[in-house]
Amino acid sequence: MSQSARPKSLGSSVATLAFALFLSLAVCSVFILIAGEKPLAVARIFLTGAFGTPYDLGLSLFHALPIALAGLAVALGLRSGLFNIGVEGQLIMGTFAAALTAQALSHQAWPVLFVVSSLSALAAGFAWGALLAWLKASRGAHEVVSGIMLNTLAYGLTSWCVLQFFANPHSQNPESLPIAEELRFALWPFFDGAPMSWHILLVPLIALLLWIWSNWTRSGFAMSLVGSAPGAARHAGFSLKSLEFWAISLGGLIAGSIGIVEVFGNNGRFVIGFSPGYGFLGIAVALLGRLHPFGILFASLVFGALYKGSLELDFETQGITKDFALILQAVIILFLSCESLIPKSWLNRFSRPTEGA
Amino acid sequence: MEYLWELIWSSLRLASPLCFAALGGLLSERSGVINLALEGTMLIGAFTAAAVTSLTHEPFLGFAAAALVGAMYTAILGFFSLTLGAQQVVVGMGLNILAFGMTPYLNKLLFGVTSSTPSLDSADRLSYEPLVLLFFLILLIQFGLKHMRFGLWLRTAGEEAKALDAAGISRLATRWAGVLLSGVLAAWGGAVLSVMLASQFTRQMTAGAGFMAIAALILGRWQVLPTALVCLFFGLTDAGQIRLQQILSEAGEKRWLALLPLLPYLVTLAVLALQGGRMRAPRELGRST
């Protein structure tokens, strides 16, 4: 029994994709029927919920945005065979840094405030990623274990800090003080009030840069060899350790950029528990998008739309709730996993003794 | 002295869900299959045990049902990754997300709400029985892996599958067994959470315990006793910080108290930083069949 790692023609790829989606919908229809609802009616709720009006479309994009950034961050590590499960913690740190910097600089001119806050988001994400990367590259610690630990630490430390020192006294919610409305991105009128603005362009921009980097530069190419052909990367003059380091810590940088989005494009503050597991959704879309930047954009649009569409289920059906989006996402992941084109090589990293063992 | 016993007792209790799940992960991974779905399987197990117990008032029936459903749940992992040849890590993450969605869906179906199952009477809860089960399981798995034929097959499937083929044993069937057993154990880990430590299933109640179990498995280097000890250590730091919190709270030091729950994670990181490199996974782990 062999895995389908060989390249396929476009036609057969599209056919298997369509088949996988068909199976997913069939399975989910059964769940919908069991709950006493009509599959077609639910599909309609999803579609109108996600795309019915410009406002809904804006919200779908809005939900897709952080998932896409997290997905790009995860994929950067996975291309090198590193499972950066720590993206969740990195994006929490980025948001924390951005929110507190913006709050501290709230009397400065907007460009200063924006640039410094954004830089601090990127720096914090990068630093948290670099810690994980250092543990992996220099200490040989398994990145999955340390990633899990660093996620919990990031959540715990930022929550503690916000509650003890920066809590918003005017709010019942566990959150920091918000920045003024006029400091946030102006909304695009097209989306009719949905929190969507030019910063959505950040995502295709980063995807494009990553695509150019990994396909057209020596270092980008070497990085994709770390997992599959470490010998080749070494012969090309790159140190494996430093490639591993950058694959994780640059992912942290991208994850940190979610902080810019959160503070200037969404909540305007640090809300404890703001992330509904963006880091994990990022893993899902990175895998679904086959680690390709543009594939990830597409997968995260699907996930964003599913999430937005599902919100209406709570109001419009009796039997199922917005959690149904998770079932749908999971079933799609399962069926698409069968013809996964992810290089098998990175998986072998799990079974190779780590450096220095 | 009484404090000490109390501390040991609560460490054991807090360690047990992790330990069940980590041993489950061990059985699957020693046979060569990455089981990233421990978190989801625990959640499914926690729900099943609490739901069946609350409907039948028989906690043992709840545990039996959790075992069955847990095995069925990881059968999905087996079907996709062993039968269809899908990437194990992808399927594992998919199953975690599926459990996040399935448990509220089923909860709503059975009890009309998505948040939790009905609260169990204390007579319907278990207090120590799962710990006894766990104790014997640790002994059995430790002994079985070393000295029983099936244990040898399992280890060979994970290290040198070709040798297993040469001996005429199906590596596929062996890995299926490892995967199914891991589902039973992980589901029991969840069942301990909802029927022993708590008195109901609540939404997302595993809160990362499945991932901690994977951490314990890797820190324990895929060996039975070290893995169990790491789980016990997690339980001890957890119980210790709860106790320390009481002491410090009496001393009036409030602000820094809230940081104590982070202790286990810090300690683990420190251990990793000091000796992270000495890990060796089963050789066939993650390879296709």
HADDOCK unambig.tbl for C-alpha pairs under 7 A between the chains (distance, minus, plus):
assign (segid A and resid 1 and name CA) (segid B and resid 289 and name CA) 6.17 0.50 0.50
assign (segid A and resid 2 and name CA) (segid B and resid 85 and name CA) 6.70 0.50 0.50
assign (segid A and resid 2 and name CA) (segid B and resid 288 and name CA) 6.87 0.50 0.50
assign (segid A and resid 3 and name CA) (segid B and resid 85 and name CA) 5.23 0.50 0.50
assign (segid A and resid 3 and name CA) (segid B and resid 86 and name CA) 6.91 0.50 0.50
assign (segid A and resid 3 and name CA) (segid B and resid 288 and name CA) 6.73 0.50 0.50
assign (segid A and resid 35 and name CA) (segid B and resid 109 and name CA) 6.49 0.50 0.50
assign (segid A and resid 135 and name CA) (segid B and resid 273 and name CA) 6.02 0.50 0.50
assign (segid A and resid 139 and name CA) (segid B and resid 273 and name CA) 5.80 0.50 0.50
assign (segid A and resid 139 and name CA) (segid B and resid 276 and name CA) 5.71 0.50 0.50
assign (segid A and resid 139 and name CA) (segid B and resid 277 and name CA) 6.00 0.50 0.50
assign (segid A and resid 140 and name CA) (segid B and resid 276 and name CA) 5.11 0.50 0.50
assign (segid A and resid 140 and name CA) (segid B and resid 277 and name CA) 4.10 0.50 0.50
assign (segid A and resid 141 and name CA) (segid B and resid 272 and name CA) 5.52 0.50 0.50
assign (segid A and resid 141 and name CA) (segid B and resid 273 and name CA) 6.63 0.50 0.50
assign (segid A and resid 141 and name CA) (segid B and resid 276 and name CA) 3.85 0.50 0.50
assign (segid A and resid 141 and name CA) (segid B and resid 277 and name CA) 5.53 0.50 0.50
assign (segid A and resid 142 and name CA) (segid B and resid 276 and name CA) 6.80 0.50 0.50
assign (segid A and resid 145 and name CA) (segid B and resid 215 and name CA) 4.85 0.50 0.50
assign (segid A and resid 146 and name CA) (segid B and resid 269 and name CA) 6.26 0.50 0.50
assign (segid A and resid 149 and name CA) (segid B and resid 265 and name CA) 5.27 0.50 0.50
assign (segid A and resid 149 and name CA) (segid B and resid 269 and name CA) 6.75 0.50 0.50
assign (segid A and resid 153 and name CA) (segid B and resid 262 and name CA) 6.36 0.50 0.50
assign (segid A and resid 153 and name CA) (segid B and resid 265 and name CA) 6.81 0.50 0.50
assign (segid A and resid 156 and name CA) (segid B and resid 262 and name CA) 6.70 0.50 0.50
assign (segid A and resid 160 and name CA) (segid B and resid 258 and name CA) 6.77 0.50 0.50
assign (segid A and resid 160 and name CA) (segid B and resid 259 and name CA) 6.91 0.50 0.50
assign (segid A and resid 287 and name CA) (segid B and resid 90 and name CA) 6.87 0.50 0.50
assign (segid A and resid 320 and name CA) (segid B and resid 105 and name CA) 6.50 0.50 0.50
assign (segid A and resid 323 and name CA) (segid B and resid 101 and name CA) 5.09 0.50 0.50
assign (segid A and resid 323 and name CA) (segid B and resid 104 and name CA) 6.85 0.50 0.50
assign (segid A and resid 323 and name CA) (segid B and resid 105 and name CA) 7.00 0.50 0.50
assign (segid A and resid 324 and name CA) (segid B and resid 101 and name CA) 5.94 0.50 0.50
assign (segid A and resid 326 and name CA) (segid B and resid 97 and name CA) 6.07 0.50 0.50
assign (segid A and resid 326 and name CA) (segid B and resid 98 and name CA) 6.22 0.50 0.50
assign (segid A and resid 326 and name CA) (segid B and resid 100 and name CA) 6.82 0.50 0.50
assign (segid A and resid 326 and name CA) (segid B and resid 101 and name CA) 4.77 0.50 0.50
assign (segid A and resid 327 and name CA) (segid B and resid 98 and name CA) 5.03 0.50 0.50
assign (segid A and resid 327 and name CA) (segid B and resid 101 and name CA) 4.93 0.50 0.50
assign (segid A and resid 327 and name CA) (segid B and resid 102 and name CA) 6.33 0.50 0.50
assign (segid A and resid 330 and name CA) (segid B and resid 94 and name CA) 4.78 0.50 0.50
assign (segid A and resid 330 and name CA) (segid B and resid 95 and name CA) 6.61 0.50 0.50
assign (segid A and resid 330 and name CA) (segid B and resid 97 and name CA) 5.52 0.50 0.50
assign (segid A and resid 330 and name CA) (segid B and resid 98 and name CA) 4.93 0.50 0.50
assign (segid A and resid 333 and name CA) (segid B and resid 94 and name CA) 5.66 0.50 0.50
assign (segid A and resid 334 and name CA) (segid B and resid 91 and name CA) 5.68 0.50 0.50
assign (segid A and resid 334 and name CA) (segid B and resid 94 and name CA) 5.86 0.50 0.50
assign (segid A and resid 337 and name CA) (segid B and resid 86 and name CA) 5.35 0.50 0.50
assign (segid A and resid 337 and name CA) (segid B and resid 87 and name CA) 6.40 0.50 0.50
assign (segid A and resid 337 and name CA) (segid B and resid 90 and name CA) 6.35 0.50 0.50
assign (segid A and resid 337 and name CA) (segid B and resid 91 and name CA) 6.63 0.50 0.50
assign (segid A and resid 338 and name CA) (segid B and resid 80 and name CA) 6.73 0.50 0.50
assign (segid A and resid 338 and name CA) (segid B and resid 84 and name CA) 6.21 0.50 0.50
assign (segid A and resid 338 and name CA) (segid B and resid 85 and name CA) 6.44 0.50 0.50
assign (segid A and resid 338 and name CA) (segid B and resid 86 and name CA) 4.32 0.50 0.50
assign (segid A and resid 339 and name CA) (segid B and resid 86 and name CA) 6.74 0.50 0.50
assign (segid A and resid 340 and name CA) (segid B and resid 86 and name CA) 6.71 0.50 0.50
assign (segid A and resid 347 and name CA) (segid B and resid 286 and name CA) 6.17 0.50 0.50
assign (segid A and resid 348 and name CA) (segid B and resid 286 and name CA) 6.58 0.50 0.50
assign (segid A and resid 348 and name CA) (segid B and resid 287 and name CA) 6.75 0.50 0.50
assign (segid A and resid 350 and name CA) (segid B and resid 285 and name CA) 6.83 0.50 0.50
assign (segid A and resid 351 and name CA) (segid B and resid 281 and name CA) 5.39 0.50 0.50
assign (segid A and resid 351 and name CA) (segid B and resid 282 and name CA) 6.21 0.50 0.50
assign (segid A and resid 351 and name CA) (segid B and resid 283 and name CA) 5.17 0.50 0.50
assign (segid A and resid 351 and name CA) (segid B and resid 284 and name CA) 6.40 0.50 0.50
assign (segid A and resid 351 and name CA) (segid B and resid 285 and name CA) 5.23 0.50 0.50
assign (segid A and resid 351 and name CA) (segid B and resid 286 and name CA) 6.98 0.50 0.50
assign (segid A and resid 352 and name CA) (segid B and resid 283 and name CA) 6.85 0.50 0.50
assign (segid A and resid 353 and name CA) (segid B and resid 279 and name CA) 6.71 0.50 0.50
assign (segid A and resid 353 and name CA) (segid B and resid 280 and name CA) 5.15 0.50 0.50
assign (segid A and resid 353 and name CA) (segid B and resid 281 and name CA) 6.70 0.50 0.50
assign (segid A and resid 354 and name CA) (segid B and resid 277 and name CA) 6.30 0.50 0.50
assign (segid A and resid 354 and name CA) (segid B and resid 279 and name CA) 6.86 0.50 0.50
assign (segid A and resid 355 and name CA) (segid B and resid 277 and name CA) 6.81 0.50 0.50
assign (segid A and resid 356 and name CA) (segid B and resid 277 and name CA) 6.01 0.50 0.50
assign (segid A and resid 357 and name CA) (segid B and resid 277 and name CA) 5.56 0.50 0.50
assign (segid A and resid 357 and name CA) (segid B and resid 278 and name CA) 5.13 0.50 0.50
assign (segid A and resid 357 and name CA) (segid B and resid 279 and name CA) 6.60 0.50 0.50
